[in-house]
Amino acid sequence: MKKNLVLGAIKGYSYEMLSPFVSSFKKVSFNDDVVLLVNGISNETKQTLAKEGVKTSEFSYRGSGALNSWSRFWPFLNPLFLNGYNPFSRFVLKKILSLQIVRFLHYKDFLIANRDKYEYVLLTDVRDVYFQSDFFQKMNDGRVQCYEEYLKIEDEKLFNSDWILKLFGQEILKKIEHNKILCSGTIVGSVENMIKFLDAFEKVLYKCKDVSVCGMDQGIFNYIIRECYLDHVVINKYGSGNVLTVSNSDKSVYNIKDNMVLYENNTIISI
């Protein structure tokens, strides 16, 4: 029987920053793998992660922190790749993209290399994610699961609306801004369907007008789900799925009891 996989990407984090993520997962899952794609972390952090059962895999990244100064060259490079991606254009993308976006290319590489080992995969942020139950036990649909946030795109001007405007222009923003924001920080599905999704993500990159702003992966993510109509993707409505984004949330849908975050009906929220 194949294992399931939790897959994240980090740069420069100490173990103290990772401890809530790691310790909470260990409490709810005993047989699944956690793999962190890492860049710029200390040997001490790697050793501590290994002791805690977390596997690490190095990935290359030239940017400083979350930002990559070379991303400013995209408007000049993009016309060279109008016929879609190829090994050279992919090489260029890996060199110029910011951390939040380039991680999806490395996720795809890792999953393709390990597709025979794992059944389901959770692609996840790390520092702000906390596990409360084994969500893989609740998986009965291999399609890629994405999760709505509380606000609509049009309600969040500073980041989400601005990302889509800069990435795809005013016309696309007007088409999709009435939809709820979809969180790109927690995405789960079968490995095979996730590879399909990541392939679509990579192809959409070539449509972007700009890739220089930190956090734009969520703009790309919302565009793909709302505009590309992928048949292997499912949208979980806010307040109904195994994942709850509590930032900018409607506090009436959950409560805190015995140090657990629960839905109103006392159902445990897995993540």
GUMITOR-413873 format. One record per residue (C-alpha): residue number from 1; chain; z, y, x. Coordinates in steps of 0.5 Angstrom, whole numbers. Example, Ala and Ser with C-alpha at 12.3 -4.5 7.8 and 13.67 -1.06 7.14 Angstrom:
<pt><num>1</num><chaine>A</chaine><Z>16</Z><Y>-9</Y><X>25</X></pt>
<pt><num>2</num><chaine>A</chaine><Z>14</Z><Y>-2</Y><X>27</X></pt>
***
This chain:
<pt><num>1</num><chaine>A</chaine><Z>0</Z><Y>0</Y><X>0</X></pt>
<pt><num>2</num><chaine>A</chaine><Z>-2</Z><Y>7</Y><X>3</X></pt>
<pt><num>3</num><chaine>A</chaine><Z>3</Z><Y>12</Y><X>4</X></pt>
<pt><num>4</num><chaine>A</chaine><Z>3</Z><Y>19</Y><X>1</X></pt>
<pt><num>5</num><chaine>A</chaine><Z>3</Z><Y>25</Y><X>6</X></pt>
<pt><num>6</num><chaine>A</chaine><Z>6</Z><Y>32</Y><X>6</X></pt>
<pt><num>7</num><chaine>A</chaine><Z>2</Z><Y>37</Y><X>10</X></pt>
<pt><num>8</num><chaine>A</chaine><Z>3</Z><Y>44</Y><X>13</X></pt>
<pt><num>9</num><chaine>A</chaine><Z>1</Z><Y>48</Y><X>18</X></pt>
<pt><num>10</num><chaine>A</chaine><Z>6</Z><Y>53</Y><X>22</X></pt>
<pt><num>11</num><chaine>A</chaine><Z>6</Z><Y>58</Y><X>28</X></pt>
<pt><num>12</num><chaine>A</chaine><Z>11</Z><Y>60</Y><X>32</X></pt>
<pt><num>13</num><chaine>A</chaine><Z>17</Z><Y>57</Y><X>28</X></pt>
<pt><num>14</num><chaine>A</chaine><Z>24</Z><Y>55</Y><X>30</X></pt>
<pt><num>15</num><chaine>A</chaine><Z>27</Z><Y>49</Y><X>27</X></pt>
<pt><num>16</num><chaine>A</chaine><Z>32</Z><Y>54</Y><X>24</X></pt>
<pt><num>17</num><chaine>A</chaine><Z>26</Z><Y>56</Y><X>20</X></pt>
<pt><num>18</num><chaine>A</chaine><Z>24</Z><Y>50</Y><X>18</X></pt>
<pt><num>19</num><chaine>A</chaine><Z>31</Z><Y>46</Y><X>16</X></pt>
<pt><num>20</num><chaine>A</chaine><Z>31</Z><Y>47</Y><X>9</X></pt>
<pt><num>21</num><chaine>A</chaine><Z>24</Z><Y>45</Y><X>8</X></pt>
<pt><num>22</num><chaine>A</chaine><Z>25</Z><Y>38</Y><X>12</X></pt>
<pt><num>23</num><chaine>A</chaine><Z>32</Z><Y>37</Y><X>10</X></pt>
<pt><num>24</num><chaine>A</chaine><Z>31</Z><Y>38</Y><X>2</X></pt>
<pt><num>25</num><chaine>A</chaine><Z>25</Z><Y>33</Y><X>3</X></pt>
<pt><num>26</num><chaine>A</chaine><Z>29</Z><Y>28</Y><X>7</X></pt>
<pt><num>27</num><chaine>A</chaine><Z>34</Z><Y>28</Y><X>1</X></pt>
<pt><num>28</num><chaine>A</chaine><Z>28</Z><Y>26</Y><X>-4</X></pt>
<pt><num>29</num><chaine>A</chaine><Z>23</Z><Y>22</Y><X>-1</X></pt>
<pt><num>30</num><chaine>A</chaine><Z>24</Z><Y>16</Y><X>4</X></pt>
<pt><num>31</num><chaine>A</chaine><Z>17</Z><Y>13</Y><X>5</X></pt>
<pt><num>32</num><chaine>A</chaine><Z>12</Z><Y>18</Y><X>5</X></pt>
<pt><num>33</num><chaine>A</chaine><Z>10</Z><Y>22</Y><X>12</X></pt>
<pt><num>34</num><chaine>A</chaine><Z>11</Z><Y>29</Y><X>13</X></pt>
<pt><num>35</num><chaine>A</chaine><Z>6</Z><Y>32</Y><X>18</X></pt>
<pt><num>36</num><chaine>A</chaine><Z>6</Z><Y>39</Y><X>21</X></pt>
<pt><num>37</num><chaine>A</chaine><Z>0</Z><Y>42</Y><X>24</X></pt>
<pt><num>38</num><chaine>A</chaine><Z>3</Z><Y>46</Y><X>30</X></pt>
<pt><num>39</num><chaine>A</chaine><Z>1</Z><Y>52</Y><X>34</X></pt>
<pt><num>40</num><chaine>A</chaine><Z>6</Z><Y>56</Y><X>39</X></pt>
<pt><num>41</num><chaine>A</chaine><Z>12</Z><Y>52</Y><X>38</X></pt>
<pt><num>42</num><chaine>A</chaine><Z>17</Z><Y>50</Y><X>43</X></pt>
<pt><num>43</num><chaine>A</chaine><Z>18</Z><Y>43</Y><X>46</X></pt>
<pt><num>44</num><chaine>A</chaine><Z>26</Z><Y>44</Y><X>43</X></pt>
<pt><num>45</num><chaine>A</chaine><Z>23</Z><Y>45</Y><X>36</X></pt>
<pt><num>46</num><chaine>A</chaine><Z>18</Z><Y>39</Y><X>37</X></pt>
<pt><num>47</num><chaine>A</chaine><Z>23</Z><Y>34</Y><X>39</X></pt>
<pt><num>48</num><chaine>A</chaine><Z>28</Z><Y>36</Y><X>33</X></pt>
<pt><num>49</num><chaine>A</chaine><Z>22</Z><Y>35</Y><X>28</X></pt>
<pt><num>50</num><chaine>A</chaine><Z>21</Z><Y>28</Y><X>31</X></pt>
<pt><num>51</num><chaine>A</chaine><Z>28</Z><Y>26</Y><X>31</X></pt>
<pt><num>52</num><chaine>A</chaine><Z>28</Z><Y>28</Y><X>23</X></pt>
<pt><num>53</num><chaine>A</chaine><Z>22</Z><Y>24</Y><X>22</X></pt>
<pt><num>54</num><chaine>A</chaine><Z>17</Z><Y>30</Y><X>22</X></pt>
<pt><num>55</num><chaine>A</chaine><Z>10</Z><Y>28</Y><X>26</X></pt>
<pt><num>56</num><chaine>A</chaine><Z>7</Z><Y>34</Y><X>29</X></pt>
<pt><num>57</num><chaine>A</chaine><Z>-1</Z><Y>35</Y><X>31</X></pt>
<pt><num>58</num><chaine>A</chaine><Z>-3</Z><Y>41</Y><X>35</X></pt>
<pt><num>59</num><chaine>A</chaine><Z>-9</Z><Y>45</Y><X>33</X></pt>
<pt><num>60</num><chaine>A</chaine><Z>-12</Z><Y>51</Y><X>36</X></pt>
<pt><num>61</num><chaine>A</chaine><Z>-11</Z><Y>58</Y><X>34</X></pt>
<pt><num>62</num><chaine>A</chaine><Z>-13</Z><Y>65</Y><X>38</X></pt>
<pt><num>63</num><chaine>A</chaine><Z>-10</Z><Y>70</Y><X>33</X></pt>
<pt><num>64</num><chaine>A</chaine><Z>-3</Z><Y>73</Y><X>34</X></pt>
<pt><num>65</num><chaine>A</chaine><Z>2</Z><Y>71</Y><X>29</X></pt>
<pt><num>66</num><chaine>A</chaine><Z>-2</Z><Y>71</Y><X>22</X></pt>
<pt><num>67</num><chaine>A</chaine><Z>-7</Z><Y>76</Y><X>24</X></pt>
<pt><num>68</num><chaine>A</chaine><Z>-13</Z><Y>74</Y><X>28</X></pt>
<pt><num>69</num><chaine>A</chaine><Z>-16</Z><Y>81</Y><X>31</X></pt>
<pt><num>70</num><chaine>A</chaine><Z>-23</Z><Y>78</Y><X>31</X></pt>
<pt><num>71</num><chaine>A</chaine><Z>-24</Z><Y>77</Y><X>24</X></pt>
<pt><num>72</num><chaine>A</chaine><Z>-26</Z><Y>84</Y><X>24</X></pt>
<pt><num>73</num><chaine>A</chaine><Z>-33</Z><Y>82</Y><X>26</X></pt>
<pt><num>74</num><chaine>A</chaine><Z>-34</Z><Y>78</Y><X>20</X></pt>
<pt><num>75</num><chaine>A</chaine><Z>-39</Z><Y>83</Y><X>17</X></pt>
<pt><num>76</num><chaine>A</chaine><Z>-43</Z><Y>83</Y><X>23</X></pt>
<pt><num>77</num><chaine>A</chaine><Z>-43</Z><Y>75</Y><X>23</X></pt>
<pt><num>78</num><chaine>A</chaine><Z>-44</Z><Y>73</Y><X>16</X></pt>
<pt><num>79</num><chaine>A</chaine><Z>-51</Z><Y>75</Y><X>16</X></pt>
<pt><num>80</num><chaine>A</chaine><Z>-52</Z><Y>69</Y><X>21</X></pt>
<pt><num>81</num><chaine>A</chaine><Z>-50</Z><Y>64</Y><X>17</X></pt>
<pt><num>82</num><chaine>A</chaine><Z>-53</Z><Y>65</Y><X>10</X></pt>
<pt><num>83</num><chaine>A</chaine><Z>-56</Z><Y>58</Y><X>10</X></pt>
<pt><num>84</num><chaine>A</chaine><Z>-49</Z><Y>55</Y><X>9</X></pt>
<pt><num>85</num><chaine>A</chaine><Z>-45</Z><Y>52</Y><X>14</X></pt>
<pt><num>86</num><chaine>A</chaine><Z>-46</Z><Y>48</Y><X>20</X></pt>
<pt><num>87</num><chaine>A</chaine><Z>-42</Z><Y>46</Y><X>27</X></pt>
<pt><num>88</num><chaine>A</chaine><Z>-44</Z><Y>52</Y><X>30</X></pt>
<pt><num>89</num><chaine>A</chaine><Z>-42</Z><Y>57</Y><X>24</X></pt>
<pt><num>90</num><chaine>A</chaine><Z>-35</Z><Y>52</Y><X>23</X></pt>
<pt><num>91</num><chaine>A</chaine><Z>-34</Z><Y>53</Y><X>31</X></pt>
<pt><num>92</num><chaine>A</chaine><Z>-34</Z><Y>61</Y><X>30</X></pt>
<pt><num>93</num><chaine>A</chaine><Z>-30</Z><Y>61</Y><X>23</X></pt>
<pt><num>94</num><chaine>A</chaine><Z>-24</Z><Y>57</Y><X>27</X></pt>
<pt><num>95</num><chaine>A</chaine><Z>-24</Z><Y>62</Y><X>32</X></pt>
<pt><num>96</num><chaine>A</chaine><Z>-24</Z><Y>69</Y><X>28</X></pt>
<pt><num>97</num><chaine>A</chaine><Z>-20</Z><Y>67</Y><X>21</X></pt>
<pt><num>98</num><chaine>A</chaine><Z>-13</Z><Y>68</Y><X>20</X></pt>
<pt><num>99</num><chaine>A</chaine><Z>-8</Z><Y>63</Y><X>20</X></pt>
<pt><num>100</num><chaine>A</chaine><Z>-7</Z><Y>63</Y><X>13</X></pt>
<pt><num>101</num><chaine>A</chaine><Z>-15</Z><Y>61</Y><X>12</X></pt>
<pt><num>102</num><chaine>A</chaine><Z>-16</Z><Y>57</Y><X>18</X></pt>
<pt><num>103</num><chaine>A</chaine><Z>-11</Z><Y>52</Y><X>16</X></pt>
<pt><num>104</num><chaine>A</chaine><Z>-15</Z><Y>49</Y><X>11</X></pt>
<pt><num>105</num><chaine>A</chaine><Z>-21</Z><Y>48</Y><X>16</X></pt>
<pt><num>106</num><chaine>A</chaine><Z>-16</Z><Y>44</Y><X>20</X></pt>
<pt><num>107</num><chaine>A</chaine><Z>-13</Z><Y>40</Y><X>14</X></pt>
<pt><num>108</num><chaine>A</chaine><Z>-20</Z><Y>38</Y><X>12</X></pt>
<pt><num>109</num><chaine>A</chaine><Z>-21</Z><Y>35</Y><X>19</X></pt>
<pt><num>110</num><chaine>A</chaine><Z>-14</Z><Y>32</Y><X>19</X></pt>
<pt><num>111</num><chaine>A</chaine><Z>-15</Z><Y>28</Y><X>12</X></pt>
<pt><num>112</num><chaine>A</chaine><Z>-22</Z><Y>26</Y><X>14</X></pt>
<pt><num>113</num><chaine>A</chaine><Z>-19</Z><Y>23</Y><X>21</X></pt>
<pt><num>114</num><chaine>A</chaine><Z>-13</Z><Y>20</Y><X>17</X></pt>
<pt><num>115</num><chaine>A</chaine><Z>-17</Z><Y>18</Y><X>10</X></pt>
<pt><num>116</num><chaine>A</chaine><Z>-15</Z><Y>11</Y><X>10</X></pt>
<pt><num>117</num><chaine>A</chaine><Z>-8</Z><Y>12</Y><X>11</X></pt>
<pt><num>118</num><chaine>A</chaine><Z>-6</Z><Y>16</Y><X>5</X></pt>
<pt><num>119</num><chaine>A</chaine><Z>-6</Z><Y>16</Y><X>-2</X></pt>
<pt><num>120</num><chaine>A</chaine><Z>-4</Z><Y>23</Y><X>-4</X></pt>
<pt><num>121</num><chaine>A</chaine><Z>-3</Z><Y>29</Y><X>0</X></pt>
<pt><num>122</num><chaine>A</chaine><Z>1</Z><Y>35</Y><X>-2</X></pt>
<pt><num>123</num><chaine>A</chaine><Z>-2</Z><Y>42</Y><X>2</X></pt>
<pt><num>124</num><chaine>A</chaine><Z>4</Z><Y>46</Y><X>3</X></pt>
<pt><num>125</num><chaine>A</chaine><Z>7</Z><Y>52</Y><X>5</X></pt>
<pt><num>126</num><chaine>A</chaine><Z>13</Z><Y>51</Y><X>9</X></pt>
<pt><num>127</num><chaine>A</chaine><Z>18</Z><Y>56</Y><X>10</X></pt>
<pt><num>128</num><chaine>A</chaine><Z>19</Z><Y>58</Y><X>3</X></pt>
<pt><num>129</num><chaine>A</chaine><Z>18</Z><Y>51</Y><X>0</X></pt>
<pt><num>130</num><chaine>A</chaine><Z>24</Z><Y>47</Y><X>-3</X></pt>
<pt><num>131</num><chaine>A</chaine><Z>24</Z><Y>40</Y><X>-5</X></pt>
<pt><num>132</num><chaine>A</chaine><Z>29</Z><Y>37</Y><X>-11</X></pt>
<pt><num>133</num><chaine>A</chaine><Z>26</Z><Y>31</Y><X>-13</X></pt>
<pt><num>134</num><chaine>A</chaine><Z>20</Z><Y>26</Y><X>-11</X></pt>
<pt><num>135</num><chaine>A</chaine><Z>14</Z><Y>29</Y><X>-14</X></pt>
<pt><num>136</num><chaine>A</chaine><Z>9</Z><Y>23</Y><X>-12</X></pt>
<pt><num>137</num><chaine>A</chaine><Z>13</Z><Y>19</Y><X>-16</X></pt>
<pt><num>138</num><chaine>A</chaine><Z>10</Z><Y>23</Y><X>-22</X></pt>
<pt><num>139</num><chaine>A</chaine><Z>3</Z><Y>23</Y><X>-20</X></pt>
<pt><num>140</num><chaine>A</chaine><Z>-1</Z><Y>19</Y><X>-25</X></pt>
<pt><num>141</num><chaine>A</chaine><Z>-8</Z><Y>23</Y><X>-24</X></pt>
<pt><num>142</num><chaine>A</chaine><Z>-12</Z><Y>24</Y><X>-17</X></pt>
<pt><num>143</num><chaine>A</chaine><Z>-15</Z><Y>30</Y><X>-19</X></pt>
<pt><num>144</num><chaine>A</chaine><Z>-13</Z><Y>36</Y><X>-15</X></pt>
<pt><num>145</num><chaine>A</chaine><Z>-7</Z><Y>40</Y><X>-18</X></pt>
<pt><num>146</num><chaine>A</chaine><Z>-6</Z><Y>47</Y><X>-18</X></pt>
<pt><num>147</num><chaine>A</chaine><Z>0</Z><Y>51</Y><X>-21</X></pt>
<pt><num>148</num><chaine>A</chaine><Z>0</Z><Y>58</Y><X>-24</X></pt>
<pt><num>149</num><chaine>A</chaine><Z>4</Z><Y>63</Y><X>-23</X></pt>
<pt><num>150</num><chaine>A</chaine><Z>8</Z><Y>68</Y><X>-28</X></pt>
<pt><num>151</num><chaine>A</chaine><Z>3</Z><Y>74</Y><X>-27</X></pt>
<pt><num>152</num><chaine>A</chaine><Z>-4</Z><Y>75</Y><X>-29</X></pt>
<pt><num>153</num><chaine>A</chaine><Z>-9</Z><Y>77</Y><X>-23</X></pt>
<pt><num>154</num><chaine>A</chaine><Z>-10</Z><Y>84</Y><X>-26</X></pt>
<pt><num>155</num><chaine>A</chaine><Z>-2</Z><Y>85</Y><X>-26</X></pt>
<pt><num>156</num><chaine>A</chaine><Z>-1</Z><Y>84</Y><X>-19</X></pt>
<pt><num>157</num><chaine>A</chaine><Z>-5</Z><Y>90</Y><X>-16</X></pt>
<pt><num>158</num><chaine>A</chaine><Z>-2</Z><Y>90</Y><X>-9</X></pt>
<pt><num>159</num><chaine>A</chaine><Z>-4</Z><Y>83</Y><X>-6</X></pt>
<pt><num>160</num><chaine>A</chaine><Z>-8</Z><Y>79</Y><X>-11</X></pt>
<pt><num>161</num><chaine>A</chaine><Z>-13</Z><Y>84</Y><X>-14</X></pt>
<pt><num>162</num><chaine>A</chaine><Z>-14</Z><Y>87</Y><X>-8</X></pt>
<pt><num>163</num><chaine>A</chaine><Z>-16</Z><Y>80</Y><X>-4</X></pt>
<pt><num>164</num><chaine>A</chaine><Z>-21</Z><Y>78</Y><X>-9</X></pt>
<pt><num>165</num><chaine>A</chaine><Z>-24</Z><Y>85</Y><X>-9</X></pt>
<pt><num>166</num><chaine>A</chaine><Z>-25</Z><Y>85</Y><X>-2</X></pt>
<pt><num>167</num><chaine>A</chaine><Z>-27</Z><Y>78</Y><X>-2</X></pt>
<pt><num>168</num><chaine>A</chaine><Z>-32</Z><Y>78</Y><X>-7</X></pt>
<pt><num>169</num><chaine>A</chaine><Z>-33</Z><Y>85</Y><X>-10</X></pt>
<pt><num>170</num><chaine>A</chaine><Z>-31</Z><Y>89</Y><X>-17</X></pt>
<pt><num>171</num><chaine>A</chaine><Z>-36</Z><Y>84</Y><X>-21</X></pt>
<pt><num>172</num><chaine>A</chaine><Z>-32</Z><Y>78</Y><X>-20</X></pt>
<pt><num>173</num><chaine>A</chaine><Z>-25</Z><Y>81</Y><X>-20</X></pt>
<pt><num>174</num><chaine>A</chaine><Z>-27</Z><Y>84</Y><X>-27</X></pt>
<pt><num>175</num><chaine>A</chaine><Z>-29</Z><Y>77</Y><X>-29</X></pt>
<pt><num>176</num><chaine>A</chaine><Z>-23</Z><Y>73</Y><X>-27</X></pt>
<pt><num>177</num><chaine>A</chaine><Z>-17</Z><Y>78</Y><X>-27</X></pt>
<pt><num>178</num><chaine>A</chaine><Z>-15</Z><Y>76</Y><X>-34</X></pt>
<pt><num>179</num><chaine>A</chaine><Z>-13</Z><Y>69</Y><X>-31</X></pt>
<pt><num>180</num><chaine>A</chaine><Z>-6</Z><Y>68</Y><X>-29</X></pt>
<pt><num>181</num><chaine>A</chaine><Z>-5</Z><Y>68</Y><X>-21</X></pt>
<pt><num>182</num><chaine>A</chaine><Z>-6</Z><Y>61</Y><X>-18</X></pt>
<pt><num>183</num><chaine>A</chaine><Z>-1</Z><Y>59</Y><X>-12</X></pt>
<pt><num>184</num><chaine>A</chaine><Z>-5</Z><Y>57</Y><X>-6</X></pt>
<pt><num>185</num><chaine>A</chaine><Z>1</Z><Y>55</Y><X>-3</X></pt>
<pt><num>186</num><chaine>A</chaine><Z>2</Z><Y>48</Y><X>-6</X></pt>
<pt><num>187</num><chaine>A</chaine><Z>-4</Z><Y>44</Y><X>-8</X></pt>
<pt><num>188</num><chaine>A</chaine><Z>-3</Z><Y>36</Y><X>-9</X></pt>
<pt><num>189</num><chaine>A</chaine><Z>-8</Z><Y>31</Y><X>-11</X></pt>
<pt><num>190</num><chaine>A</chaine><Z>-11</Z><Y>24</Y><X>-8</X></pt>
<pt><num>191</num><chaine>A</chaine><Z>-14</Z><Y>25</Y><X>-1</X></pt>
<pt><num>192</num><chaine>A</chaine><Z>-21</Z><Y>24</Y><X>-3</X></pt>
<pt><num>193</num><chaine>A</chaine><Z>-21</Z><Y>29</Y><X>-8</X></pt>
<pt><num>194</num><chaine>A</chaine><Z>-17</Z><Y>34</Y><X>-3</X></pt>
<pt><num>195</num><chaine>A</chaine><Z>-23</Z><Y>33</Y><X>2</X></pt>
<pt><num>196</num><chaine>A</chaine><Z>-28</Z><Y>35</Y><X>-4</X></pt>
<pt><num>197</num><chaine>A</chaine><Z>-24</Z><Y>41</Y><X>-5</X></pt>
<pt><num>198</num><chaine>A</chaine><Z>-23</Z><Y>43</Y><X>2</X></pt>
<pt><num>199</num><chaine>A</chaine><Z>-31</Z><Y>42</Y><X>3</X></pt>
<pt><num>200</num><chaine>A</chaine><Z>-32</Z><Y>47</Y><X>-3</X></pt>
<pt><num>201</num><chaine>A</chaine><Z>-26</Z><Y>52</Y><X>0</X></pt>
<pt><num>202</num><chaine>A</chaine><Z>-30</Z><Y>52</Y><X>6</X></pt>
<pt><num>203</num><chaine>A</chaine><Z>-37</Z><Y>53</Y><X>3</X></pt>
<pt><num>204</num><chaine>A</chaine><Z>-34</Z><Y>59</Y><X>-1</X></pt>
<pt><num>205</num><chaine>A</chaine><Z>-32</Z><Y>62</Y><X>6</X></pt>
<pt><num>206</num><chaine>A</chaine><Z>-39</Z><Y>64</Y><X>7</X></pt>
<pt><num>207</num><chaine>A</chaine><Z>-39</Z><Y>68</Y><X>1</X></pt>
<pt><num>208</num><chaine>A</chaine><Z>-33</Z><Y>73</Y><X>3</X></pt>
<pt><num>209</num><chaine>A</chaine><Z>-35</Z><Y>80</Y><X>5</X></pt>
<pt><num>210</num><chaine>A</chaine><Z>-29</Z><Y>80</Y><X>9</X></pt>
<pt><num>211</num><chaine>A</chaine><Z>-24</Z><Y>76</Y><X>12</X></pt>
<pt><num>212</num><chaine>A</chaine><Z>-19</Z><Y>80</Y><X>16</X></pt>
<pt><num>213</num><chaine>A</chaine><Z>-13</Z><Y>81</Y><X>11</X></pt>
<pt><num>214</num><chaine>A</chaine><Z>-7</Z><Y>77</Y><X>11</X></pt>
<pt><num>215</num><chaine>A</chaine><Z>-6</Z><Y>72</Y><X>5</X></pt>
<pt><num>216</num><chaine>A</chaine><Z>-13</Z><Y>72</Y><X>3</X></pt>
<pt><num>217</num><chaine>A</chaine><Z>-13</Z><Y>65</Y><X>2</X></pt>
<pt><num>218</num><chaine>A</chaine><Z>-10</Z><Y>66</Y><X>-5</X></pt>
<pt><num>219</num><chaine>A</chaine><Z>-16</Z><Y>70</Y><X>-7</X></pt>
<pt><num>220</num><chaine>A</chaine><Z>-21</Z><Y>65</Y><X>-4</X></pt>
<pt><num>221</num><chaine>A</chaine><Z>-17</Z><Y>59</Y><X>-8</X></pt>
<pt><num>222</num><chaine>A</chaine><Z>-17</Z><Y>63</Y><X>-15</X></pt>
<pt><num>223</num><chaine>A</chaine><Z>-24</Z><Y>64</Y><X>-14</X></pt>
<pt><num>224</num><chaine>A</chaine><Z>-26</Z><Y>57</Y><X>-13</X></pt>
<pt><num>225</num><chaine>A</chaine><Z>-22</Z><Y>55</Y><X>-19</X></pt>
<pt><num>226</num><chaine>A</chaine><Z>-24</Z><Y>60</Y><X>-24</X></pt>
<pt><num>227</num><chaine>A</chaine><Z>-31</Z><Y>61</Y><X>-22</X></pt>
<pt><num>228</num><chaine>A</chaine><Z>-33</Z><Y>54</Y><X>-19</X></pt>
<pt><num>229</num><chaine>A</chaine><Z>-31</Z><Y>49</Y><X>-25</X></pt>
<pt><num>230</num><chaine>A</chaine><Z>-30</Z><Y>43</Y><X>-20</X></pt>
<pt><num>231</num><chaine>A</chaine><Z>-29</Z><Y>37</Y><X>-25</X></pt>
<pt><num>232</num><chaine>A</chaine><Z>-24</Z><Y>34</Y><X>-20</X></pt>
<pt><num>233</num><chaine>A</chaine><Z>-19</Z><Y>40</Y><X>-21</X></pt>
<pt><num>234</num><chaine>A</chaine><Z>-13</Z><Y>41</Y><X>-26</X></pt>
<pt><num>235</num><chaine>A</chaine><Z>-10</Z><Y>47</Y><X>-27</X></pt>
<pt><num>236</num><chaine>A</chaine><Z>-2</Z><Y>47</Y><X>-29</X></pt>
<pt><num>237</num><chaine>A</chaine><Z>0</Z><Y>52</Y><X>-34</X></pt>
<pt><num>238</num><chaine>A</chaine><Z>6</Z><Y>56</Y><X>-31</X></pt>
<pt><num>239</num><chaine>A</chaine><Z>13</Z><Y>53</Y><X>-33</X></pt>
<pt><num>240</num><chaine>A</chaine><Z>10</Z><Y>46</Y><X>-34</X></pt>
<pt><num>241</num><chaine>A</chaine><Z>8</Z><Y>43</Y><X>-28</X></pt>
<pt><num>242</num><chaine>A</chaine><Z>12</Z><Y>39</Y><X>-22</X></pt>
<pt><num>243</num><chaine>A</chaine><Z>12</Z><Y>46</Y><X>-18</X></pt>
<pt><num>244</num><chaine>A</chaine><Z>15</Z><Y>53</Y><X>-20</X></pt>
<pt><num>245</num><chaine>A</chaine><Z>13</Z><Y>59</Y><X>-16</X></pt>
<pt><num>246</num><chaine>A</chaine><Z>19</Z><Y>63</Y><X>-17</X></pt>
<pt><num>247</num><chaine>A</chaine><Z>17</Z><Y>70</Y><X>-14</X></pt>
<pt><num>248</num><chaine>A</chaine><Z>15</Z><Y>75</Y><X>-20</X></pt>
<pt><num>249</num><chaine>A</chaine><Z>17</Z><Y>69</Y><X>-25</X></pt>
<pt><num>250</num><chaine>A</chaine><Z>20</Z><Y>69</Y><X>-32</X></pt>
<pt><num>251</num><chaine>A</chaine><Z>27</Z><Y>67</Y><X>-31</X></pt>
<pt><num>252</num><chaine>A</chaine><Z>27</Z><Y>65</Y><X>-38</X></pt>
<pt><num>253</num><chaine>A</chaine><Z>23</Z><Y>59</Y><X>-37</X></pt>
<pt><num>254</num><chaine>A</chaine><Z>28</Z><Y>56</Y><X>-32</X></pt>
<pt><num>255</num><chaine>A</chaine><Z>36</Z><Y>56</Y><X>-30</X></pt>
<pt><num>256</num><chaine>A</chaine><Z>40</Z><Y>54</Y><X>-24</X></pt>
<pt><num>257</num><chaine>A</chaine><Z>45</Z><Y>49</Y><X>-26</X></pt>
<pt><num>258</num><chaine>A</chaine><Z>49</Z><Y>45</Y><X>-20</X></pt>
<pt><num>259</num><chaine>A</chaine><Z>45</Z><Y>48</Y><X>-15</X></pt>
<pt><num>260</num><chaine>A</chaine><Z>39</Z><Y>45</Y><X>-18</X></pt>
<pt><num>261</num><chaine>A</chaine><Z>33</Z><Y>50</Y><X>-21</X></pt>
<pt><num>262</num><chaine>A</chaine><Z>31</Z><Y>47</Y><X>-28</X></pt>
<pt><num>263</num><chaine>A</chaine><Z>27</Z><Y>48</Y><X>-33</X></pt>
<pt><num>264</num><chaine>A</chaine><Z>30</Z><Y>50</Y><X>-40</X></pt>
<pt><num>265</num><chaine>A</chaine><Z>30</Z><Y>43</Y><X>-42</X></pt>
<pt><num>266</num><chaine>A</chaine><Z>34</Z><Y>41</Y><X>-36</X></pt>
<pt><num>267</num><chaine>A</chaine><Z>28</Z><Y>38</Y><X>-33</X></pt>
<pt><num>268</num><chaine>A</chaine><Z>28</Z><Y>38</Y><X>-25</X></pt>
<pt><num>269</num><chaine>A</chaine><Z>23</Z><Y>42</Y><X>-22</X></pt>
<pt><num>270</num><chaine>A</chaine><Z>20</Z><Y>38</Y><X>-16</X></pt>
<pt><num>271</num><chaine>A</chaine><Z>18</Z><Y>43</Y><X>-12</X></pt>
***
